Amino acid sequence: MAQIYCTILHSSDEPGELLQWHYHDDCTVNIVMAITVTVAVVITRVGDVHAQEAIVKILKMRKRISNAALQTELVEILKNMFLPSKKMIKEQIEWLIEHRYMRRDEDNINQFIYMA
């Protein structure tokens, strides 16, 4: 049985994280593990993009929508790909607000308005 030791030289969420592998026997296992770490980070980012696209699509159709209705429609659209967490939805909404794709209604903070 192979003994595998891993030392992380530089820790980040970026693909291509620098890992130093110390192995005794089979190095193929090490390569698969390194690729898995990178793929997991990429899949998470693809999910973020899908969530952003779906939110913008919903807002384009509705122009104005409540937070609860937006989350419900978003889960309905994305359920075949993955189930987004509430934290992820909140992060993507904040990103879209920050980049001026949408804004909160000034009278009701639970309402979102699409910005063309």
LOZA-875642 format. One record per residue: x, y, z of N, C-alpha, C in turn. Coordinates in steps of 0.2 Angstrom, whole numbers. Layout:
% residues N
<site><n_u>X</n_u><n_v>Y</n_v><n_w>Z</n_w><ca_u>X</ca_u><ca_v>Y</ca_v><ca_w>Z</ca_w><c_u>X</c_u><c_v>Y</c_v><c_w>Z</c_w></site>
...
This chain:
% residues 116
<site><n_u>4</n_u><n_v>-6</n_v><n_w>0</n_w><ca_u>0</ca_u><ca_v>0</ca_v><ca_w>0</ca_w><c_u>4</c_u><c_v>6</c_v><c_w>0</c_w></site>
<site><n_u>3</n_u><n_v>11</n_v><n_w>-4</n_w><ca_u>7</ca_u><ca_v>17</ca_v><ca_w>-5</ca_w><c_u>5</c_u><c_v>22</c_v><c_w>1</c_w></site>
<site><n_u>10</n_u><n_v>25</n_v><n_w>3</n_w><ca_u>9</ca_u><ca_v>30</ca_v><ca_w>8</ca_w><c_u>10</c_u><c_v>37</c_v><c_w>5</c_w></site>
<site><n_u>5</n_u><n_v>42</n_v><n_w>6</n_w><ca_u>5</ca_u><ca_v>48</ca_v><ca_w>2</ca_w><c_u>5</c_u><c_v>54</c_v><c_w>7</c_w></site>
<site><n_u>10</n_u><n_v>58</n_v><n_w>6</n_w><ca_u>10</ca_u><ca_v>64</ca_v><ca_w>11</ca_w><c_u>9</c_u><c_v>70</c_v><c_w>6</c_w></site>
<site><n_u>6</n_u><n_v>75</n_v><n_w>8</n_w><ca_u>5</ca_u><ca_v>81</ca_v><ca_w>4</ca_w><c_u>6</c_u><c_v>87</c_v><c_w>9</c_w></site>
<site><n_u>10</n_u><n_v>92</n_v><n_w>6</n_w><ca_u>12</ca_u><ca_v>98</ca_v><ca_w>9</ca_w><c_u>9</c_u><c_v>104</c_v><c_w>5</c_w></site>
<site><n_u>5</n_u><n_v>108</n_v><n_w>7</n_w><ca_u>2</ca_u><ca_v>114</ca_v><ca_w>3</ca_w><c_u>7</c_u><c_v>120</c_v><c_w>4</c_w></site>
<site><n_u>10</n_u><n_v>122</n_v><n_w>-2</n_w><ca_u>15</ca_u><ca_v>127</ca_v><ca_w>-1</ca_w><c_u>12</c_u><c_v>134</c_v><c_w>-2</c_w></site>
<site><n_u>6</n_u><n_v>134</n_v><n_w>-5</n_w><ca_u>3</ca_u><ca_v>141</ca_v><ca_w>-6</ca_w><c_u>-4</c_u><c_v>139</c_v><c_w>-6</c_w></site>
<site><n_u>-8</n_u><n_v>142</n_v><n_w>-1</n_w><ca_u>-15</ca_u><ca_v>140</ca_v><ca_w>-1</ca_w><c_u>-19</c_u><c_v>146</c_v><c_w>-4</c_w></site>
<site><n_u>-24</n_u><n_v>144</n_v><n_w>-8</n_w><ca_u>-28</ca_u><ca_v>149</ca_v><ca_w>-11</ca_w><c_u>-34</c_u><c_v>145</c_v><c_w>-14</c_w></site>
<site><n_u>-39</n_u><n_v>149</n_v><n_w>-16</n_w><ca_u>-45</ca_u><ca_v>145</ca_v><ca_w>-20</ca_w><c_u>-44</c_u><c_v>145</c_v><c_w>-27</c_w></site>
<site><n_u>-39</n_u><n_v>147</n_v><n_w>-30</n_w><ca_u>-37</ca_u><ca_v>148</ca_v><ca_w>-37</ca_w><c_u>-36</c_u><c_v>141</c_v><c_w>-40</c_w></site>
<site><n_u>-38</n_u><n_v>139</n_v><n_w>-46</n_w><ca_u>-36</ca_u><ca_v>133</ca_v><ca_w>-49</ca_w><c_u>-28</c_u><c_v>133</c_v><c_w>-50</c_w></site>
<site><n_u>-25</n_u><n_v>127</n_v><n_w>-50</n_w><ca_u>-18</ca_u><ca_v>127</ca_v><ca_w>-50</ca_w><c_u>-15</c_u><c_v>128</c_v><c_w>-44</c_w></site>
<site><n_u>-18</n_u><n_v>127</n_v><n_w>-38</n_w><ca_u>-15</ca_u><ca_v>128</ca_v><ca_w>-32</ca_w><c_u>-8</c_u><c_v>124</c_v><c_w>-31</c_w></site>
<site><n_u>-3</n_u><n_v>127</n_v><n_w>-29</n_w><ca_u>3</ca_u><ca_v>124</ca_v><ca_w>-29</ca_w><c_u>4</c_u><c_v>119</c_v><c_w>-23</c_w></site>
<site><n_u>5</n_u><n_v>112</n_v><n_w>-25</n_w><ca_u>5</ca_u><ca_v>107</ca_v><ca_w>-20</ca_w><c_u>12</c_u><c_v>103</c_v><c_w>-21</c_w></site>
<site><n_u>15</n_u><n_v>101</n_v><n_w>-15</n_w><ca_u>21</ca_u><ca_v>97</ca_v><ca_w>-16</ca_w><c_u>19</c_u><c_v>90</c_v><c_w>-13</c_w></site>
<site><n_u>20</n_u><n_v>86</n_v><n_w>-17</n_w><ca_u>18</ca_u><ca_v>79</ca_v><ca_w>-15</ca_w><c_u>24</c_u><c_v>75</c_v><c_w>-14</c_w></site>
<site><n_u>24</n_u><n_v>71</n_v><n_w>-8</n_w><ca_u>29</ca_u><ca_v>66</ca_v><ca_w>-6</ca_w><c_u>26</c_u><c_v>60</c_v><c_w>-7</c_w></site>
<site><n_u>28</n_u><n_v>55</n_v><n_w>-11</n_w><ca_u>25</ca_u><ca_v>49</ca_v><ca_w>-11</ca_w><c_u>30</c_u><c_v>43</c_v><c_w>-11</c_w></site>
<site><n_u>27</n_u><n_v>37</n_v><n_w>-9</n_w><ca_u>31</ca_u><ca_v>31</ca_v><ca_w>-9</ca_w><c_u>27</c_u><c_v>26</c_v><c_w>-12</c_w></site>
<site><n_u>29</n_u><n_v>25</n_v><n_w>-18</n_w><ca_u>26</ca_u><ca_v>20</ca_v><ca_w>-23</ca_w><c_u>23</c_u><c_v>22</c_v><c_w>-29</c_w></site>
<site><n_u>16</n_u><n_v>24</n_v><n_w>-29</n_w><ca_u>13</ca_u><ca_v>26</ca_v><ca_w>-35</ca_w><c_u>11</c_u><c_v>33</c_v><c_w>-36</c_w></site>
<site><n_u>14</n_u><n_v>37</n_v><n_w>-40</n_w><ca_u>12</ca_u><ca_v>44</ca_v><ca_w>-41</ca_w><c_u>6</c_u><c_v>45</c_v><c_w>-45</c_w></site>
<site><n_u>3</n_u><n_v>40</n_v><n_w>-48</n_w><ca_u>-3</ca_u><ca_v>41</ca_v><ca_w>-52</ca_w><c_u>-9</c_u><c_v>44</c_v><c_w>-47</c_w></site>
<site><n_u>-9</n_u><n_v>41</n_v><n_w>-41</n_w><ca_u>-14</ca_u><ca_v>43</ca_v><ca_w>-36</ca_w><c_u>-13</c_u><c_v>51</c_v><c_w>-35</c_w></site>
<site><n_u>-7</n_u><n_v>53</n_v><n_w>-34</n_w><ca_u>-6</ca_u><ca_v>60</ca_v><ca_w>-32</ca_w><c_u>-9</c_u><c_v>65</c_v><c_w>-38</c_w></site>
<site><n_u>-8</n_u><n_v>63</n_v><n_w>-44</n_w><ca_u>-10</ca_u><ca_v>67</ca_v><ca_w>-50</ca_w><c_u>-18</c_u><c_v>67</c_v><c_w>-49</c_w></site>
<site><n_u>-21</n_u><n_v>62</n_v><n_w>-48</n_w><ca_u>-28</ca_u><ca_v>62</ca_v><ca_w>-48</ca_w><c_u>-31</c_u><c_v>66</c_v><c_w>-42</c_w></site>
<site><n_u>-28</n_u><n_v>66</n_v><n_w>-37</n_w><ca_u>-30</ca_u><ca_v>70</ca_v><ca_w>-31</ca_w><c_u>-29</c_u><c_v>77</c_v><c_w>-33</c_w></site>
<site><n_u>-23</n_u><n_v>79</n_v><n_w>-36</n_w><ca_u>-22</ca_u><ca_v>86</ca_v><ca_w>-37</ca_w><c_u>-27</c_u><c_v>89</c_v><c_w>-42</c_w></site>
<site><n_u>-29</n_u><n_v>85</n_v><n_w>-47</n_w><ca_u>-34</ca_u><ca_v>87</ca_v><ca_w>-52</ca_w><c_u>-41</c_u><c_v>88</c_v><c_w>-49</c_w></site>
<site><n_u>-42</n_u><n_v>83</n_v><n_w>-44</n_w><ca_u>-49</ca_u><ca_v>84</ca_v><ca_w>-41</ca_w><c_u>-49</c_u><c_v>90</c_v><c_w>-37</c_w></site>
<site><n_u>-44</n_u><n_v>92</n_v><n_w>-34</n_w><ca_u>-44</ca_u><ca_v>99</ca_v><ca_w>-30</ca_w><c_u>-46</c_u><c_v>104</c_v><c_w>-35</c_w></site>
<site><n_u>-43</n_u><n_v>105</n_v><n_w>-40</n_w><ca_u>-44</ca_u><ca_v>110</ca_v><ca_w>-45</ca_w><c_u>-51</c_u><c_v>110</c_v><c_w>-48</c_w></site>
<site><n_u>-53</n_u><n_v>104</n_v><n_w>-50</n_w><ca_u>-60</ca_u><ca_v>103</ca_v><ca_w>-53</ca_w><c_u>-65</c_u><c_v>105</c_v><c_w>-48</c_w></site>
<site><n_u>-65</n_u><n_v>104</n_v><n_w>-42</n_w><ca_u>-70</ca_u><ca_v>106</ca_v><ca_w>-37</ca_w><c_u>-70</c_u><c_v>113</c_v><c_w>-36</c_w></site>
<site><n_u>-65</n_u><n_v>117</n_v><n_w>-37</n_w><ca_u>-65</ca_u><ca_v>124</ca_v><ca_w>-37</ca_w><c_u>-68</c_u><c_v>127</c_v><c_w>-43</c_w></site>
<site><n_u>-67</n_u><n_v>124</n_v><n_w>-49</n_w><ca_u>-70</ca_u><ca_v>126</ca_v><ca_w>-55</ca_w><c_u>-77</c_u><c_v>125</c_v><c_w>-55</c_w></site>
<site><n_u>-79</n_u><n_v>119</n_v><n_w>-53</n_w><ca_u>-87</ca_u><ca_v>117</ca_v><ca_w>-53</ca_w><c_u>-90</c_u><c_v>122</c_v><c_w>-48</c_w></site>
<site><n_u>-88</n_u><n_v>124</n_v><n_w>-43</n_w><ca_u>-91</ca_u><ca_v>129</ca_v><ca_w>-39</ca_w><c_u>-92</c_u><c_v>136</c_v><c_w>-42</c_w></site>
<site><n_u>-87</n_u><n_v>138</n_v><n_w>-46</n_w><ca_u>-87</ca_u><ca_v>144</ca_v><ca_w>-50</ca_w><c_u>-92</c_u><c_v>144</c_v><c_w>-55</c_w></site>
<site><n_u>-93</n_u><n_v>138</n_v><n_w>-59</n_w><ca_u>-97</ca_u><ca_v>137</ca_v><ca_w>-64</ca_w><c_u>-105</c_u><c_v>138</c_v><c_w>-61</c_w></site>
<site><n_u>-106</n_u><n_v>135</n_v><n_w>-55</n_w><ca_u>-112</ca_u><ca_v>136</ca_v><ca_w>-52</ca_w><c_u>-114</c_u><c_v>143</c_v><c_w>-50</c_w></site>
<site><n_u>-109</n_u><n_v>147</n_v><n_w>-48</n_w><ca_u>-110</ca_u><ca_v>154</ca_v><ca_w>-47</ca_w><c_u>-112</c_u><c_v>157</c_v><c_w>-53</c_w></site>
<site><n_u>-109</n_u><n_v>156</n_v><n_w>-59</n_w><ca_u>-111</ca_u><ca_v>159</ca_v><ca_w>-65</ca_w><c_u>-118</c_u><c_v>157</c_v><c_w>-67</c_w></site>
<site><n_u>-120</n_u><n_v>151</n_v><n_w>-66</n_w><ca_u>-127</ca_u><ca_v>148</ca_v><ca_w>-68</ca_w><c_u>-132</c_u><c_v>152</c_v><c_w>-64</c_w></site>
<site><n_u>-130</n_u><n_v>153</n_v><n_w>-57</n_w><ca_u>-135</ca_u><ca_v>156</ca_v><ca_w>-53</ca_w><c_u>-136</c_u><c_v>164</c_v><c_w>-55</c_w></site>
<site><n_u>-130</n_u><n_v>167</n_v><n_w>-57</n_w><ca_u>-131</ca_u><ca_v>174</ca_v><ca_w>-59</ca_w><c_u>-135</c_u><c_v>175</c_v><c_w>-66</c_w></site>
<site><n_u>-134</n_u><n_v>170</n_v><n_w>-70</n_w><ca_u>-137</ca_u><ca_v>170</ca_v><ca_w>-77</ca_w><c_u>-145</c_u><c_v>169</c_v><c_w>-75</c_w></site>
<site><n_u>-146</n_u><n_v>164</n_v><n_w>-71</n_w><ca_u>-154</ca_u><ca_v>163</ca_v><ca_w>-70</ca_w><c_u>-157</c_u><c_v>169</c_v><c_w>-66</c_w></site>
<site><n_u>-153</n_u><n_v>172</n_v><n_w>-62</n_w><ca_u>-156</ca_u><ca_v>178</ca_v><ca_w>-58</ca_w><c_u>-158</c_u><c_v>184</c_v><c_w>-63</c_w></site>
<site><n_u>-153</n_u><n_v>185</n_v><n_w>-68</n_w><ca_u>-154</ca_u><ca_v>190</ca_v><ca_w>-73</ca_w><c_u>-160</c_u><c_v>188</c_v><c_w>-77</c_w></site>
<site><n_u>-160</n_u><n_v>182</n_v><n_w>-79</n_w><ca_u>-166</ca_u><ca_v>180</ca_v><ca_w>-83</ca_w><c_u>-172</c_u><c_v>181</c_v><c_w>-80</c_w></site>
<site><n_u>-173</n_u><n_v>179</n_v><n_w>-74</n_w><ca_u>-179</ca_u><ca_v>180</ca_v><ca_w>-70</ca_w><c_u>-181</c_u><c_v>188</c_v><c_w>-69</c_w></site>
<site><n_u>-176</n_u><n_v>192</n_v><n_w>-68</n_w><ca_u>-177</ca_u><ca_v>199</ca_v><ca_w>-67</ca_w><c_u>-179</c_u><c_v>202</c_v><c_w>-74</c_w></site>
<site><n_u>-176</n_u><n_v>200</n_v><n_w>-79</n_w><ca_u>-178</ca_u><ca_v>203</ca_v><ca_w>-86</ca_w><c_u>-185</c_u><c_v>201</c_v><c_w>-87</c_w></site>
<site><n_u>-188</n_u><n_v>195</n_v><n_w>-85</n_w><ca_u>-195</ca_u><ca_v>193</ca_v><ca_w>-87</ca_w><c_u>-199</c_u><c_v>197</c_v><c_w>-82</c_w></site>
<site><n_u>-198</n_u><n_v>198</n_v><n_w>-76</n_w><ca_u>-202</ca_u><ca_v>201</ca_v><ca_w>-71</ca_w><c_u>-201</c_u><c_v>209</c_v><c_w>-70</c_w></site>
<site><n_u>-195</n_u><n_v>211</n_v><n_w>-71</n_w><ca_u>-193</ca_u><ca_v>218</ca_v><ca_w>-70</ca_w><c_u>-193</c_u><c_v>220</c_v><c_w>-62</c_w></site>
<site><n_u>-197</n_u><n_v>217</n_v><n_w>-58</n_w><ca_u>-198</ca_u><ca_v>219</ca_v><ca_w>-51</ca_w><c_u>-200</c_u><c_v>212</c_v><c_w>-48</c_w></site>
<site><n_u>-196</n_u><n_v>210</n_v><n_w>-42</n_w><ca_u>-198</ca_u><ca_v>204</ca_v><ca_w>-39</ca_w><c_u>-196</c_u><c_v>204</c_v><c_w>-32</c_w></site>
<site><n_u>-200</n_u><n_v>200</n_v><n_w>-28</n_w><ca_u>-198</ca_u><ca_v>200</ca_v><ca_w>-21</ca_w><c_u>-192</c_u><c_v>195</c_v><c_w>-20</c_w></site>
<site><n_u>-189</n_u><n_v>195</n_v><n_w>-14</n_w><ca_u>-184</ca_u><ca_v>191</ca_v><ca_w>-13</ca_w><c_u>-186</c_u><c_v>184</c_v><c_w>-12</c_w></site>
<site><n_u>-191</n_u><n_v>182</n_v><n_w>-9</n_w><ca_u>-194</ca_u><ca_v>176</ca_v><ca_w>-8</ca_w><c_u>-196</c_u><c_v>173</c_v><c_w>-15</c_w></site>
<site><n_u>-199</n_u><n_v>177</n_v><n_w>-19</n_w><ca_u>-201</ca_u><ca_v>174</ca_v><ca_w>-26</ca_w><c_u>-195</c_u><c_v>173</c_v><c_w>-30</c_w></site>
<site><n_u>-190</n_u><n_v>177</n_v><n_w>-30</n_w><ca_u>-184</ca_u><ca_v>176</ca_v><ca_w>-33</ca_w><c_u>-180</c_u><c_v>170</c_v><c_w>-31</c_w></site>
<site><n_u>-180</n_u><n_v>169</n_v><n_w>-25</n_w><ca_u>-177</ca_u><ca_v>162</ca_v><ca_w>-23</ca_w><c_u>-180</c_u><c_v>156</c_v><c_w>-25</c_w></site>
<site><n_u>-187</n_u><n_v>156</n_v><n_w>-25</n_w><ca_u>-191</ca_u><ca_v>151</ca_v><ca_w>-27</ca_w><c_u>-190</c_u><c_v>149</c_v><c_w>-34</c_w></site>
<site><n_u>-191</n_u><n_v>155</n_v><n_w>-38</n_w><ca_u>-190</ca_u><ca_v>154</ca_v><ca_w>-46</ca_w><c_u>-183</c_u><c_v>151</c_v><c_w>-47</c_w></site>
<site><n_u>-178</n_u><n_v>154</n_v><n_w>-44</n_w><ca_u>-171</ca_u><ca_v>152</ca_v><ca_w>-45</ca_w><c_u>-170</c_u><c_v>145</c_v><c_w>-43</c_w></site>
<site><n_u>-172</n_u><n_v>142</n_v><n_w>-38</n_w><ca_u>-171</ca_u><ca_v>135</ca_v><ca_w>-36</ca_w><c_u>-175</c_u><c_v>131</c_v><c_w>-41</c_w></site>
<site><n_u>-181</n_u><n_v>133</n_v><n_w>-44</n_w><ca_u>-185</ca_u><ca_v>129</ca_v><ca_w>-49</ca_w><c_u>-180</c_u><c_v>129</c_v><c_w>-55</c_w></site>
<site><n_u>-177</n_u><n_v>134</n_v><n_w>-57</n_w><ca_u>-173</ca_u><ca_v>134</ca_v><ca_w>-64</ca_w><c_u>-167</c_u><c_v>130</c_v><c_w>-63</c_w></site>
<site><n_u>-164</n_u><n_v>130</n_v><n_w>-57</n_w><ca_u>-157</ca_u><ca_v>127</ca_v><ca_w>-56</ca_w><c_u>-157</c_u><c_v>120</c_v><c_w>-53</c_w></site>
<site><n_u>-163</n_u><n_v>118</n_v><n_w>-52</n_w><ca_u>-164</ca_u><ca_v>111</ca_v><ca_w>-48</ca_w><c_u>-161</c_u><c_v>105</c_v><c_w>-52</c_w></site>
<site><n_u>-162</n_u><n_v>106</n_v><n_w>-59</n_w><ca_u>-159</ca_u><ca_v>100</ca_v><ca_w>-63</ca_w><c_u>-151</c_u><c_v>100</c_v><c_w>-63</c_w></site>
<site><n_u>-148</n_u><n_v>106</n_v><n_w>-62</n_w><ca_u>-141</ca_u><ca_v>106</ca_v><ca_w>-62</ca_w><c_u>-138</c_u><c_v>105</c_v><c_w>-55</c_w></site>
<site><n_u>-141</n_u><n_v>109</n_v><n_w>-50</n_w><ca_u>-138</ca_u><ca_v>108</ca_v><ca_w>-43</ca_w><c_u>-143</c_u><c_v>112</c_v><c_w>-39</c_w></site>
<site><n_u>-143</n_u><n_v>111</n_v><n_w>-33</n_w><ca_u>-147</ca_u><ca_v>115</ca_v><ca_w>-28</ca_w><c_u>-143</c_u><c_v>120</c_v><c_w>-25</c_w></site>
<site><n_u>-145</n_u><n_v>127</n_v><n_w>-26</n_w><ca_u>-141</ca_u><ca_v>132</ca_v><ca_w>-23</ca_w><c_u>-143</c_u><c_v>133</c_v><c_w>-16</c_w></site>
<site><n_u>-138</n_u><n_v>135</n_v><n_w>-12</n_w><ca_u>-139</ca_u><ca_v>136</ca_v><ca_w>-5</ca_w><c_u>-141</c_u><c_v>143</c_v><c_w>-4</c_w></site>
<site><n_u>-144</n_u><n_v>145</n_v><n_w>1</n_w><ca_u>-147</ca_u><ca_v>152</ca_v><ca_w>3</ca_w><c_u>-141</c_u><c_v>157</c_v><c_w>3</c_w></site>
<site><n_u>-135</n_u><n_v>154</n_v><n_w>6</n_w><ca_u>-129</ca_u><ca_v>158</ca_v><ca_w>6</ca_w><c_u>-127</c_u><c_v>160</c_v><c_w>-1</c_w></site>
<site><n_u>-127</n_u><n_v>155</n_v><n_w>-5</n_w><ca_u>-124</ca_u><ca_v>156</ca_v><ca_w>-12</ca_w><c_u>-129</c_u><c_v>161</c_v><c_w>-16</c_w></site>
<site><n_u>-135</n_u><n_v>160</n_v><n_w>-15</n_w><ca_u>-140</ca_u><ca_v>165</ca_v><ca_w>-18</ca_w><c_u>-139</c_u><c_v>172</c_v><c_w>-16</c_w></site>
<site><n_u>-138</n_u><n_v>173</n_v><n_w>-9</n_w><ca_u>-137</ca_u><ca_v>179</ca_v><ca_w>-6</ca_w><c_u>-130</c_u><c_v>182</c_v><c_w>-9</c_w></site>
<site><n_u>-125</n_u><n_v>178</n_v><n_w>-10</n_w><ca_u>-119</ca_u><ca_v>181</ca_v><ca_w>-12</ca_w><c_u>-119</c_u><c_v>183</c_v><c_w>-20</c_w></site>
<site><n_u>-123</n_u><n_v>179</n_v><n_w>-24</n_w><ca_u>-124</ca_u><ca_v>181</ca_v><ca_w>-31</ca_w><c_u>-128</c_u><c_v>187</c_v><c_w>-32</c_w></site>
<site><n_u>-134</n_u><n_v>188</n_v><n_w>-27</n_w><ca_u>-138</ca_u><ca_v>194</ca_v><ca_w>-28</ca_w><c_u>-134</c_u><c_v>200</c_v><c_w>-26</c_w></site>
<site><n_u>-129</n_u><n_v>199</n_v><n_w>-21</n_w><ca_u>-125</ca_u><ca_v>205</ca_v><ca_w>-19</ca_w><c_u>-120</c_u><c_v>207</c_v><c_w>-24</c_w></site>
<site><n_u>-117</n_u><n_v>202</n_v><n_w>-28</n_w><ca_u>-113</ca_u><ca_v>203</ca_v><ca_w>-33</ca_w><c_u>-116</c_u><c_v>206</c_v><c_w>-39</c_w></site>
<site><n_u>-122</n_u><n_v>204</n_v><n_w>-40</n_w><ca_u>-126</ca_u><ca_v>208</ca_v><ca_w>-46</ca_w><c_u>-128</c_u><c_v>215</c_v><c_w>-44</c_w></site>
<site><n_u>-130</n_u><n_v>216</n_v><n_w>-38</n_w><ca_u>-131</ca_u><ca_v>223</ca_v><ca_w>-36</ca_w><c_u>-125</c_u><c_v>227</c_v><c_w>-36</c_w></site>
<site><n_u>-119</n_u><n_v>224</n_v><n_w>-34</n_w><ca_u>-113</ca_u><ca_v>228</ca_v><ca_w>-34</ca_w><c_u>-111</c_u><c_v>230</c_v><c_w>-41</c_w></site>
<site><n_u>-112</n_u><n_v>225</n_v><n_w>-46</n_w><ca_u>-111</ca_u><ca_v>227</ca_v><ca_w>-53</ca_w><c_u>-116</c_u><c_v>230</c_v><c_w>-57</c_w></site>
<site><n_u>-121</n_u><n_v>232</n_v><n_w>-53</n_w><ca_u>-127</ca_u><ca_v>236</ca_v><ca_w>-56</ca_w><c_u>-131</c_u><c_v>232</c_v><c_w>-61</c_w></site>
<site><n_u>-132</n_u><n_v>226</n_v><n_w>-60</n_w><ca_u>-137</ca_u><ca_v>222</ca_v><ca_w>-64</ca_w><c_u>-144</c_u><c_v>223</c_v><c_w>-61</c_w></site>
<site><n_u>-144</n_u><n_v>224</n_v><n_w>-55</n_w><ca_u>-150</ca_u><ca_v>225</ca_v><ca_w>-51</ca_w><c_u>-149</c_u><c_v>229</c_v><c_w>-45</c_w></site>
<site><n_u>-155</n_u><n_v>231</n_v><n_w>-42</n_w><ca_u>-155</ca_u><ca_v>235</ca_v><ca_w>-36</ca_w><c_u>-160</c_u><c_v>234</c_v><c_w>-32</c_w></site>
<site><n_u>-160</n_u><n_v>236</n_v><n_w>-26</n_w><ca_u>-165</ca_u><ca_v>235</ca_v><ca_w>-21</ca_w><c_u>-170</c_u><c_v>241</c_v><c_w>-22</c_w></site>
<site><n_u>-177</n_u><n_v>240</n_v><n_w>-20</n_w><ca_u>-181</ca_u><ca_v>245</ca_v><ca_w>-20</ca_w><c_u>-180</c_u><c_v>249</c_v><c_w>-14</c_w></site>
<site><n_u>-180</n_u><n_v>256</n_v><n_w>-15</n_w><ca_u>-179</ca_u><ca_v>260</ca_v><ca_w>-10</ca_w><c_u>-184</c_u><c_v>260</c_v><c_w>-4</c_w></site>
<site><n_u>-191</n_u><n_v>259</n_v><n_w>-6</n_w><ca_u>-196</ca_u><ca_v>259</ca_v><ca_w>-1</ca_w><c_u>-197</c_u><c_v>252</c_v><c_w>2</c_w></site>
<site><n_u>-195</n_u><n_v>246</n_v><n_w>-1</n_w><ca_u>-195</ca_u><ca_v>240</ca_v><ca_w>1</ca_w><c_u>-189</c_u><c_v>236</c_v><c_w>0</c_w></site>
<site><n_u>-185</n_u><n_v>235</n_v><n_w>5</n_w><ca_u>-178</ca_u><ca_v>232</ca_v><ca_w>3</ca_w><c_u>-179</c_u><c_v>224</c_v><c_w>1</c_w></site>
<site><n_u>-185</n_u><n_v>221</n_v><n_w>2</n_w><ca_u>-186</ca_u><ca_v>214</ca_v><ca_w>0</ca_w><c_u>-188</c_u><c_v>214</c_v><c_w>-7</c_w></site>
<site><n_u>-188</n_u><n_v>219</n_v><n_w>-11</n_w><ca_u>-190</ca_u><ca_v>219</ca_v><ca_w>-18</ca_w><c_u>-183</c_u><c_v>221</c_v><c_w>-22</c_w></site>
<site><n_u>-183</n_u><n_v>217</n_v><n_w>-27</n_w><ca_u>-177</ca_u><ca_v>219</ca_v><ca_w>-32</ca_w><c_u>-180</c_u><c_v>221</c_v><c_w>-39</c_w></site>
<site><n_u>-176</n_u><n_v>226</n_v><n_w>-42</n_w><ca_u>-178</ca_u><ca_v>229</ca_v><ca_w>-48</ca_w><c_u>-172</c_u><c_v>228</c_v><c_w>-53</c_w></site>
<site><n_u>-174</n_u><n_v>226</n_v><n_w>-59</n_w><ca_u>-169</ca_u><ca_v>225</ca_v><ca_w>-64</ca_w><c_u>-167</c_u><c_v>231</c_v><c_w>-67</c_w></site>
<site><n_u>-160</n_u><n_v>232</n_v><n_w>-68</n_w><ca_u>-157</ca_u><ca_v>238</ca_v><ca_w>-71</ca_w><c_u>-155</c_u><c_v>236</c_v><c_w>-78</c_w></site>
<site><n_u>-157</n_u><n_v>239</n_v><n_w>-83</n_w><ca_u>-155</ca_u><ca_v>237</ca_v><ca_w>-90</ca_w><c_u>-148</c_u><c_v>240</c_v><c_w>-92</c_w></site>
